[in-house]
């Protein structure tokens, strides 16, 4: 049986596996193994033999972390800079994902890098939109003039030439605001400081366009939006409180970047939790072996009502993980050592039950540190060591700061499931027609530009075919309130790219299309004898076809590469 190439709609992996964020069977297995083969932090038993409410995923630093489904940004914190906390990065993002029947599920990503609070430099789409909310409206781009240029007056517009050029009134090099633009012949002319200069000649650009937000002032934006001020100060920001017309303003789409992976305890990784206030997924006894890809998955319930750190607390977890007492439960006093916990999770034939537990318990992010340190197991530690531990944990005890969030388990007690298992169960419960709320005027998510090319959606110089003066505006684009960096704005318009033809629309209802060595022939129509050739691989891929790959042809990587291991996460 061939593995599925495309996952269910409306759901995404938190990071790419084999260059894809599709939730496939192989990708889910890769997530399981990535969470179990780290140094510590597996679900639900950590190396300290206590409940761990999520899974620590081994992910390279700087790697984009993405929303697993459409939802709302509940809360976030911009963590400390590198080296400021002895344990690592402290940034986090908490998301809420609406489900059917007015239910919801939460996903938490912790140990995210500190973001640069600037619209052009942040990688998180929701954060960029938030920062632009505090920026001055109608931002215009700036131009960096690379040299000294002769100028023209306003009355010369429409007949720019060397005859009426004012060489005695040059514009010196510098950075200037955009005041207008037009095209004459093959040249682009800009209006700067009340005068016109020739910015391009053919394909040669003599100025460089800067972002509209080059002069973004963080303090000014923070004075207009208290959420920005809270993030700037490194505190927990509750985005739930910011609504418009009764709807949450700050939303994300499935697969949209919400942050960048950081480090914890010197190792690149991200803590990932998925939880809900009440049970959502099907429950029941576990079978004698792990569920297969086609099996109906059920979760075994574990109720940890005991105080966190209690011996009975640990015994319940171990009993759920090893009911036959073959491995981890056969150890004396049922309290394993850290190395024994790691060995247990490195044996999938033994640890698979950990993937199918619904644990109702208290998260470590709502821990009562004073009560925790008074337990017998911590009495051997000195006072200085315990005080240092108490100080370092404060940055991660942020649950108490989430009291203002809507419909949230404020006491820290929730139902936690393995994040990878949640990816398997969520598609059946997702609200597929998720309404992002009143955000029609906002710029698109940062990741949405990935489909338009590697340059972030900004058209390259060849694509900037300057069409006509804005007075005609024949293309009907109209003016835009928000512009992506690099776009030509003002009076100038970009020529719209012709829409690619849809083969299904071209073919008659009774006909079908076949492709032979890069040519498309419509069968069952009058013009079947005239193949439509595609001259480049780009056109063939856009049309849904592919050029035949011959046995001797090299792959894009420069060699005849073997098939990729679907279980290996590309770091």
N, C-alpha and C positions, 0 to 999 in steps of 0.2 A: 504494500500500500504506500503510495506516495505521500509524503508529509504535506500538510497544508502550508501554502505560501502566504496567504492573507489571513489575518486574524479577524475576529468579530468587529463590526462597526461600532464606533463610539467609545472605544477603549484603546489604551496605548501602554506600552512598556514604559517604565520610568527612565530608562536610558536604552540606547541602541544595543542590540545583540545581533552580531553579524550584519551590521550596517542597516538594521531595520528595527522599527518600533512596533511591528505587528505582533500581536499576542498569539503565537502558535504553540503547539504542544512542545516542540523542541525548545522554544524560548522560555517557556515556563519551567521546564526541567533545568535549563541553565540557571534561572533565578534561584531555584531550590539549592543547587550545588554551590552557587556563588555565596549564598547566605550561610551555608553549613561548613564551608572550607576556610573561613576566615580565622583569625586568631581567637576571637571570642564573640559574644553577642548574637548567638543563634536564638531562634524562637522555639519554645517558650522558656527554655532553661539556659541561663547564662553560665559563664564559667565559674561564677561565685556560688553556683547551686541555688540560685534564686530566680524568681520570675523575671523574664525579660520580655517587655511588651511589644517588641518588634524584632526585626532582623537587620543586622549590620551587613550591608552589601559592599563587597570589595569593588570599588569603582575608582578609576584614575582621577586624580585631582584635576579640576577645571572642566570635567566632563559635564555637559548639560543634563540636568535632572528635570524630568517632564511630568506634567499632570497625567494621571492614569485615566482620567475621564473628565468630561466637562463639569464645571462646578464653580464654587465661589471661594475666594480667598478669605478665610476666617480671620487669621492672625499671622503675623510674621515678625521676625526680628533680624536686623542686619547685625551680624556677629562682630566680634572683635577682629582686629588685624592679626596677621601671622605672628606667632610667638607671644601674643599678649595673654593668652590663657595656657597654663601648663598642660592641659589635656587636649587642646586643639580648637577647632572651629566651633563656634557656638550659634551660628545663624540657623534659623529654621523657617519653614513655611507650613501652615496648616490649611488644608483644603476640605471643603464639604461638597460631596457629590450627591445630587438629588436622585432618589430612586422612586419606583412606583409606589402608589398608595401613601404619598406624602411622607415617605421615610427617607433617610439619608445615611450615608456612611462617610467616615472621615479618613483622610490620609495625611500622615505627618512625615516630613522630611527634615532631618536634623543633621548637624555637622556640615552646613552649607557655608561656602566662602563668603567673606565680606564683599558686598556689591559696591561698586562705584556709583554713587548717587548722582548720576548725570544721564539724561535721556539718550545720548549717543553712545554711552559706554556700558550701561547695564545690559546684561544678557536676558534678564527676565522680562517677558512681555508685559505682565501685569504691573511691574514696578516702573517700566518706562511710561505706561499710560498714566500711572499715578503721578509721576514727576511732571509730565506734561500738563496735568491738571493744575499744577501750581505755577506753570510758566505763563508769561504774558501771551494773550490771545493773538492769533494772526502772525505768528513768527515768520519772518522773511529770511531767506538765506543771505549769506555774506559772500563777498568775492575777495580772494587774495590776488591782487595784481602783482605780477611777477617782475615787472619792469616799468620803465617810463614810456608812456604812449601819447601820441598826438590826439587831439580831441575835436569834436564837432559840436555845434550849438543845436538847440532844439529845432530851429527853423531849417536846419540841414537834413532833418529826418526825411527819408524817402529818396534822397539823392546824395548819399554819402559817396564821396570820391576824394581823390588827392587834390583836386582843384579847390575845394572849399574846406580842406583840412586845416586846422589851426595848430601848426607845429610850435608856435610860440606860447601856447597854453597847455603844456603837457600835464598828464595825470601821473603822479609819482607812485612808486611801488608802495604797497600797504594793504590794509584790510578795510573794506568799505561795505556799507549797506547797499542792498539791491534796490534800485529805484525804477527799474524797467528794463525791457529787453525787446529786441526785434531782430528780424532776419532780412537781409538784403542779398540777393544772389546766393553765394555759398558762404557768406560770412555772418557771424553772430555779433551783434552790437549791443552793448550794455550802457545803461544810463547810470552814472555814478557821480555824485556830488553836482548834479545839475548839468553834466556834460556827457557826451557819448564817446565811447571808445570802441575800437574793433577788437573783440575778444578772441575771435577765431578766424582762421583762413583755411578753408577746406577742412582737413582733419587735425590741423595743428591748433591746440588750445594755448592761448597766451595768458590765461587767468585760471585760477583754481577755485571751484565753488566749495564753500564751506557750509556746514549744517546751519539750519535756522536757529539751532540751540547752542551755537558755539559760546555765546555769552550767558549761558544759563547760570543763574544765581541761586544756589541751594538755600541760602538763608532767606532770600526773598520768597522762594517757593514754600519754605517751611512756615513763614509768617502767614501765608494764605491757606495752608492745609495742615491741620494739627497732626495728621497721620505721617506726613513727611517729616515733621519736626520730631516725632517720636522715633522714627527709623533713624534719623540723623543722630539722635542721642544714644542709639544702641539699646533702646528699650523695646518692650513688647508692644506692638501696635495692633489694635483690634480694628480690622477693616469692616467687620460686621456692622459697626455703628454708622457707617457712611452709606446711606440709602438715598435713592431718588425715586419719587413716586411709589414708595413702598417696596422697591426692588433693590437688591444688592448691586452696587455699582462695579465692584472689582471682581470680574469673573475671568475664568480661563477656559480654554478648549482642550480636548484630549490631545496629548502630544506636544502641548505648548511648554516651552522652557519656563520653569519657575525658580531656578537657581542653579548654582554650580557646585559640584561635589568638592568637599574639603577633606580634612584629615581629622583623625581622633586617635589619641595615644600614639602619635607618630606614624600611623598607617592610613593611607587613602581609603576612605570608606564613608558611607552615608547610612544613618539609621532611618529605617522605613517602617512605619506602623500603619496598620489599617484596623479601624475599630468602629463600634457603634454603641449607642446607649442600650439597646436591647438586641436580642437574638434576631438575625435577619436570614441567615442561611439554613438550609435543611440540616437537621441533626439526627443522629442515630448511632448505633454501635458500629465500630470499625470492622472491616473484614479481616481475614487471616493474612492477606497480602495487600500491597498498595493498589490504589485505584488506577486503572488504565485510562488512556486518553478518551475512550468511548464510554467509560463507566459513569454512572450518576454519583457524583461526589456528595458525601455527607460528612458532617463534623461531629466529633465526640465532645460533649460539654464537660468542662472542668470548672468547678466553683471554688475559688480561693478566697474564702471568707476570713481565713485566719490572718493575724497580723503579719505584715510583710517581714520576712526574715525568720519567722517561726519554723521550727523543725517540721511540724505537721504540714506547713505550707510547702516545703520542699518534698516531703514524702508523697503528697498528692500529685505533684507534677511528675515525679519519677514513676509512680504507679501508672499514670496515664501513658507515659512514654514506653514503659517496659512491663506490661501486665503479666507476662510469663516469667519475669525475673531471670532473664537469661544473661543480661549484660549489666547495664548501669544500676538496676535495682537489686542485684545480688551482692553489692558491696556492703561492708559493715556499716551499721547505723544509717544506711541509705543516704549518706552525705558524701558524694563523690568529690574528688579533687579536681582542680581546673584541667589538668592534663587528661583525666579520665573523661570529662565532659567533651573535650575536643575530639578524643578518639571515638567516642560514641557517635558524634555528628559526622565523622568522616567515613562512616559505614552506612550507606543508604539502605542496605537490607535490614538494618536494625533501627535506624532513626526515622524511618518514613512516617511513623505515627505523629511525629511532631508537626508534620505538614497539615494535619487534618484535625486540629484541636480548636475549639472555641472556648477560650479561657476568660472567665469573668473574674477580674481581679483589679488590684490597685496598681496603676502605672508607676514606674520609678520616678517620673517627673512630678509626682505629687507626694513624694516621700517626706515623712516627718523625720528629719535627720537626727534630732535630739533623741527621740525614742529609739531610732534604729541603732544609734551608737551605744545605747544602754543595754543592748542584748548581750547575752553571755558570750556569743561568738566573737564579740569585739572587745572584750575586757582585756585581752592580752596586748592591745595596742596602747602606746603611751599617749599622754595628754596632748603633746605637741603634734603627734601624728593625727590624732582624731580632730584637732582644731584645724589642721591644714586640709583634711578631707572635707570638713564642714564648710570651709571657705571655698574650696574648689567646686563643690556641688551646687552652690547658690546659682550659678549661671545656667544650670540645667533644671532647676526647680521652678519652671515657668508656668506650671499648670494653674497655680493660684491667680496668675495674671489674666487668665482667660475667662474670668467670671462674667464679663460683659458679653460674651459670645452668645448667640441665639441657639437655643435647643442643644446645649452642650453639656456633657457629663462633668459638671464643675467639681465634684468631689474626687475626681481621678479614677473612679471605678467605672469600667466599661467592659464590653465584650471584644476581646482582641483575637484576631485570626492571623494565620500566616499570610503575609502580603501576596506571595505568589499564588496561593490557593484562592485568595480573593479575586485575582485576575481571572480565574477559571469560573467563578460563580457570579461575578458582577454583571456580565452581559444580559443575563435573564431578568435582572431587576432594574436595569438602567432606564431612566427617562430619556428616550431617544430624541424627543422633540424638545430638548433643553432650551429654554429661553434665556439668552444672555442678558436680557434686561435692556434698559435704555442706554445703549452705548453706540448708537449708529454713527455718531460723529467722531468717535474715537479712532485713532490710527489702528491699523490691523496689528494682530499679535506679531511679535518680532519673528517667530518661527514661520509664519505664513509666507514669508518671502523666500524661504528655502526652495520652494517649488519653482521659483522664477529665476534661479541661478545662484551662483556662489557669492555674488556681490550684494546679497541682502536685498534683492528686489530693485536695486537702483539700476536703471538702464545704462549700458556702457556707451562709450562715445559714438560707436557706429550706429547704435539704436536711437541716438538723439538726432534723428532726421528732422531738422527744424522746418516746420511746414509752412507757416504763414503768419502774418501779423494777427494780433488778437482781435482787431476790429472786425474781422470777418467771422472768426471763431466757427469755421465751417465744420469742424469735427465735433462740436457740441460738448466738449469736455467741461467747459465752465471753470470757474475758479474754485480752488480747494481751500478749505479752512486750515488743514494740517498737511504738511508736505514731508515726505521722506527725504532724508539727507541725500543730496546729489541730484534731485529733480530740478529741472528748469521751471521757474515759476514766474509770477508777475504777468506780463502781457504775452509771454511766450508760451506756446503749447507744444507738447510732444505729439508727433504723428502717431495715431493709434495703430498698433500692430494688427494686420489683417487676421480675422478669425480663421482658425484652421477648419478646414472642411470636415464635416462629420461623415464618415463613410456610410454609416447607417442611413443618413438622410439622403445621400446621393444614390444609393442602390434602390431599385424598385422593390416593392413588397415581396414580389415573387422571386426576386433575384438573390444572389449570394456573391460574396467576394472571395476570390482566391488570390494568393500571393505567391509568385514564382520568382525567386532570386531578386527580390527587391522591387518587383513590378506588381501592380494591383490590376486584376482583370475582373470586371463585373460580368458575371454570367447571368444570362436570362434577360439581357437588355439589348438595345439596338447598337450600342457602341462597344460591345464586348470584344471586338477585334482590336480596339485601341487601348493598349496598356498604359497605365498612368505611372510613369517612372518617378522614383524618389531618388534624388541625386546624392543624398547624404544620410548617414546613419541617424542623425538627429531627426530628420523628417520621418524616417521609418519608425523610430521609437514613438514619435508623437502620434503617428497614425495607428499605433497598436501592433505593428509588425516588427520584425527583426531581420537583419541581414544574416543569411546562413553562415554559420561558423564552420570553416573547413578544418580538417584534422591538423593540417600543418600551420594554421594561422596562430600567431601568438596572442595571448590574452592581454588586456590593458595593462597588466602588471609586468609585461615584457617577457613572459615565459608561459609554457604550457603548464599552468598550475593545477594541482589536484583539487578535487572538490573540497570545499571548506567544511570543517567540523561544525555541525550545527549546534553542538553543545558548548562550544568555546565562546566565551564573552570576549569581544575585542576590547582590550584595555587601551 
